[in-house]
Amino acid sequence: MIEQLIDRQHTYFMQGHTLERRFRQKQLTRLKGMLQSFEKEIYQALKTDLNKSAHETLTTELGILYTEIDFAKRHLRQWMEPEQADAPLTHKGTKNYIYKQPYGVVLIIAPWNYPLQLAILPAIGAIAAGNTVVIKPSEHAQATSSLIAHMFEHSFKKEYIAVVEGAQKTSEQLLQQRFDYIFFTGSPSVGKTVMEKASKHVTPVTLELGGKSPAIVDVDANIKLTAKRIVWGKFTNAGQTCVAPDYVYVHKKIKIKLLRAMKKQIKSFYGKRPLQNKDYVRIINADHFNRLNKLLSNGTLYYGGQTDRNRRMIEPTIVENVTWDDPIMKDEIFGPILPVLTFRNVKDVQKTIQMRDKPLALYYFGKRKQTYEHLFKHLSFGGGCINDTLYHLANPHLPFGGVGTSGMGAYHGKYSFLTFSHEKSILKQTTAFDNPLRYPGSKLAHFIVKKILR
């Protein structure tokens, strides 16, 4: 069945249906209309899977999709235009262009933490670039996965956009097929498997993975705003965000002030009893809950730590006195637990981060331009913010992606279009004259070329 579906999509693509701009614009309009028509069901599905509030669903799932669709529609004509390229003196008489051509049939494998956004956001770029699409939603967010399948079946032909539901076995079956591009969002360990499977057909991939993203709080940071923005970035979606601050490195002189300010901010956002807050997000499943629950014993509990196993909830929690030997500092936490470490010299922080896998994001809080520019120059990471968290994700003018074990490739806005497009180089040669210097047999030509090329 999967093999037949992919064959149908290859046929549909080869027939040229997706190549015209008008067609792509129409499909983007249809996609937005689909989301608007099913808004009520989307809110309910995300409430069922993760207990997301209407506000969190709008700001972290739906709103981003609407922005990206509108952005793509507004700029699509410009993106599709062939780019004229310069040429050296040796190519006098030529005109040179870069054409953007869709890859063909693309596979998008989505994660469970933002199950709507991260399934559809890459598809916006794939549609804009003129591909056909197969989406594999996460089985761990079952209500959202079922809804995504229903929405697309109701709105698009399967030979153009299809949703394939299922667990690990389904993903394995899909990865055995010959796709023209694969876009995966998930853990680094599974990302390596995707890359390995793709190599069988030499299929290009984008891998959006994760890692331990640090927040560095320097001595001159605005304590109140820093606490507010770290708490928001860390505990949105109960910490189940690939670019959430995974840990905080704070200057020793202001540690106590920051801890107190973050504690105050948690109470402001979620109340004194977050587990009783009807809009506080739950942990996705029992396995993930159990893994996080074990990490609560690491270090010294500063705030939070209460859990509700039946509802799979863990309070926003701050721990201190942890070391890099503790389990909590070994892998990405991906939950509402925030370790806090201290430093005296920011260069020591730099050395520590350099010794470990490259993070997906890095956040610096402080006023000294010289300090953050030094860090950005010497540290490799996907992207980040100065005096904020997460917000770089919501700018469609910025590429989003990792480096090293945190991923490869980038998307959002024009970068999504380019990700799903092959940039094809074309040279148009003049017939008005013929340059004799490139042809063999002339000593003079050899002498002149040598002078030009040396």
N, C-alpha and C positions, 0 to 999 in steps of 0.2 A: 504493500500500500504506500509506504514512504517512497520507495523507488519510483512508483508510478507518478506520484505527486511531483517529484523533482523533475522527472521526464517531461511532464506537462508544462512545468514552469520554464524549462529550457526551450521547449517548442514555442511557447508564448513569447518569450524574450526574442528568440531568433526571428520571429515574424515581424519584429520592429514596433510592436504596440507601444512600448514605453519610451521611445526615443524622442518624441516631439515635446517641446516645452508646454504646449497647451494641455497635453495629456497629463503631464506631471503636476501642473498647477491644479487641474481638476481633481486629481487624486488627493492632493494635500488639502484642498477644500473639503472633500468628502471625509477625510480623516478627522478634521476638526469637527465637522458636523456629527460624525459618529460619536465622538467623545461628549459633545454637548447633549446629544440625544440620550446617552446612557449615564449622564452625570449622577443621577440619583442612585443607580445601581453600583456605580463606581464607589461612591461614598460608603455604601453598605458593605461592599466586598472588602474594602480595606479596613473597615471597622471589624468585620468578622475575622480577618486574618491576623491583624496586628493591633486592633483596638485604636486605630488612628482616628483622631477627631476630624471634623469637617475642615477646621482651619489648617491642620497639618496636611491633610490630603490636598487641599487647594494649593498651599504654598510649596509643598515638596514633591507633589506628583502631577496634578492636573495643570497648575499654573505654568510650570516650566514647559510642558508640552504645547500649550496654547502659544506661548511666547516663541518657541522654536518653529512652530508651523508658520506663524505670521512672518517671522524673520526670513524663513526659506522662501515663502511666496514672494516677498518683497524684493528679494535679491536674486531670484533664480535666473532671470534673463541675463544679468551681468555675469553670474557664475558660469553659465553655459557658453558664453561668447568665447570663441577661440582667442587666446592671448598671443599677441605679437611679441616675438622675442628678438633680441639684438643678434648681430652676427659680426664676426671678426673681419678684418681686411681681406683675408683669404677667401671669404664668401661673398665678395662684392657682386651685386646683381641678383642675389637671392632674397627671398622673403621667407621668414621663419615663424612658425606658429606652434602653439601647444593646444591640442584639442582634448576635451574631457570626455572620456567614453565610459559608460557604465560597465562594470565587470560582468554582470549577467545575473545569475541566481545566487542570492546571498542568504546565509544562515545567521540568525541572531539568537544567541542563547542567553536568557535573562536570569538574574538572581532573585531572591525572595525579599530582600530588605526594602527595596522600592519597586515592588513587582509590576506596577503599571508603568511608571516613568521609564524604568530601565529596559523594559521590553519594547516600548514604542518610540522613545527618543532616538535610538539608532536607526529605527525604521524610517523616521522622517528624512534623515540623510540619504538612506538607500532609495527611497521613493524620489526625492529631489534629483538624485544622480541618475535615475532611469533604470533601476534594477527591479527584478522581481524578488519577493521576500518570503522566507520561511521563518516564523517566530516560534521558539521553544520557551514558553514561560516556565517559571519555577513551580514544581509540584508541591513545594513546602507552603506556598501561599495559594491554597487550592481554590478558594472562592474567587480570587482575582484571576487566577489562571483560567478557570471555567468561563468567567465573564469575558476575558480577552478573546477566547475562542469563539464565544457566541457573538460578540460585537463584530469581529472581522468576517465571520461566516455570513452575517446579516448584511454586511456593507460592501464586501469585495469578492471578486471571483477568486477561487482557490488557485487557479493557474497564475494569478498575479500576486496575491498575498494570502498565505495560509498559516494557520496556527496548528502546531502539533503538540498535543499535551502528552504527559507521561513522566515517568521517573528516570532513573539512571540508565536503564536498558534502552529507553527511547532515545536518550541523548547519544548513546553509543551507536545505535542504528543510524541516526542522522549523520554522525561523524564518519561513518563508513561510506557515505555518498560523495559524489563528486560535485562539490559546490565551487563557485567561482570566487567567493569571499566568505570568511567566517568572522563574526564579531562576537566575542565572549566577554561577559562580565561575571566575575566570581572570585574564588580563592586562587592564590598562586599555585597551589598543588594541582587543582583541576585545570588551571590554565596551561600548565606544562603538558598535561594529557591532551588537551585540545590542539596544542601546537604540534605535538607528536603525530596525532591522527591526520592533521592537515598536511603534514609533510609528505604523506603517502601520495597525494595528488599535487604536491607543490602548490597548495592553495594559500594565498596570502591571508594573514590574520591581523585583527586588532584584539589585544588582550587588555581589558580594564580590570586590574586586580586590586591589591590593597597593600597593607603594611602598617608599621607603627609610626604614625604621623605625630611629630612632636609639636608642642606649643612652648615657645621660649619666652619667658616673661622677665624682662630686664629691670634693673633697679629704678629706672625713670619712667616706667609704664604708668598709665592712668589706671589705678587699681580698680575703681568702681566699674569703668567700662570694660576693662580686661576681664574681670570676673563675669560680667554679664554676657559677654560674647563667647567666652570659653564654655560657660555653662550651657548656653544655647546651642553651640556647635557640638558639644559632647553629648548632651542628653536628648536632643532631637531624635525621634525614632528610637528612644531608649538606647542610644549609643550604637545602633545597628546601621552605621553609615561608614562607607569605605574611607571617607576623608575626615571623619570625626577626629578631634585631637585624642590620640591614644594615651598620651601622658603629658604632664606639664613639667618643664624645667624652669624653676623660679629662682631668682637671685635670693641668696640666703637672708639678706637684710629685709626683704619685704614678704617673706614666706607667710608669716602669721597674718599679716594684713590681707594677703590674697586669699588664704584659706577662709578667714572670717567673711570676706566679701562674697566668695563663691557659695558658702553655706547660706548666707542671707539671700542670694540670688536664687538658689534652688527652692527655698521656701516661697519666694515671690512667684516663681513660675509654676510650681507644682503643689504648693501648700505644705503645711507641716506634716501631713500624712499622705505622701504621694501615692501609696498603694490604694488609697481610697478615692483618688482623683479619677473620675469616670473617663477622662480623656488621656490618661497616661498609657503609653504604648506598652504592649506586652512583648515578651520574648517569643520568637517565632515557633519554637517547638521544645519538647522535653529534653532532647539531647543538648541543645544549645543552652538551655536553662541550667542543666546539671554541670556543664563545663564551666559556665560563669560562676555558679554557686561555689565551686571548689576554689576559684580565684579569690573569693572574699576572705579567705584565711591568710592571704599574703599581706605582709606588712602590718601596720597599725591602723585600725579603723578611726578616721577622723569624723566622718559624718555618714549617715545612712546605714546601709547594710541589711535592712529588713527585706524579707522575701515572702512571696506567696506562691508556693509550688502549684497549687490547684489552678491558679489563674496565670501562672508562668510570668510573674512580675518580680522585678528587683528594683528597689529604690535607687534613685540617683545617689551614688556612693563615692566618697573621696577617701583614699588611703594614702598614708605617708610611710616613711621609713622602709621603703622597698629598695631592693638592689637588683642589678642586672642578672643576678643568679636566680632570682625568684621566678616561678612559672609565669607570673603575670607580665613579666618583661620579656618573655621568650617569643611569644607570638602576638599577633594583633588581637586585642581584647574583643572588639565588636560587641560591646554591651555597655551598660550604664555604670561602669566602674572606672574611676579616674585616679591613677597613681600620680603622686606629686614628689618630685625629686628637687634637690637644690644644687646651686652652683655659686661659685665666687667669681670665676672668670669665664666669660662666654666662649673663649677659645677652647676651654676644656669640654664644653658642650659640643662644639664643632668636632673635636677629635673623637668623642664618643659616638656621635651620629655617623661619622665617616667610617667607623669600624664595622657598621652594621648594614643590613640591606637598605637600599635606597627607598625612602618613604614616598607614598603617593602625594602627600601634602606636608607643608611646613608652615607654621604660623609664628610670627615674631611680634611681640608687643614691646614697644619702646619708642623713644623719640630720636635716637641717634642714627642718622642716615648712614654714617660711616660704618656703624656696627652691622646693620642689616644688609648693606650692600656687600660687606666683606663676607657675611654668611652665605648670601645668595651666590656669590662668585665661587666659593669654595665647597659648597654642599650641592649634591645632585639630588633632586626630588622632582616630582611631577609638576606641582604648581602650589600656590599658597597665597597668603595674605599678610599684610603688615597691619597690625592693630585690628584684626578681625579673624573670623573663621568661616569656612564653607562658602562665603559669598562669591568667590571667584567662579564657582560652578554656574551661577545664574547669569553670567554675562555671555551672551552668544557670540560676542566678538573675540573671546578668548578661547584658545584650544584647551581641552581637558584630556589628560592622559598621564600615564605613569612612565617610569623609566626603570630598567633592570627588572627586579622581581616585583615591582609595583605595576608593571605593565609595559605595553608597547603600542604605539599609535595614539592618535588623539581624535576627538570629535567635538561637537557642538557648533552650531552656526555653519559658516562656510567650511569649517574643518570636517564636519560630518559629510558634506557634499564631496569634498576632496578625498576623504577616506574611502568612499564607495565609488570613486572614479579613477580610471587609469588615465594618467596624463600622457598623451600620445604626441610625440614630436614629429612635425611635418616641415620639410624644406621644399620650397617652390623655386626651382632654378630658372633663370632667364634663358631664352633662346635667341635674344638679340645679339649676343656675342658669346664666345667661348674662351675661357681663361686657359691659356696653353701651359701655365706654370705647373699644373698638377700632373701633366702627362710625362711619361718617361722619354728619354732619347735626346734631350737638349742639355748641354753643359751650362748654357746661360740660365736656363730655367732652374737647374739645380743650384746654381750660385745664388740666384735671387731668392729662392725658397729658403735656402740656408740662412740668408740674411734676415728674412722675415720671421722665421720660426725660432731663431736662437735667442 
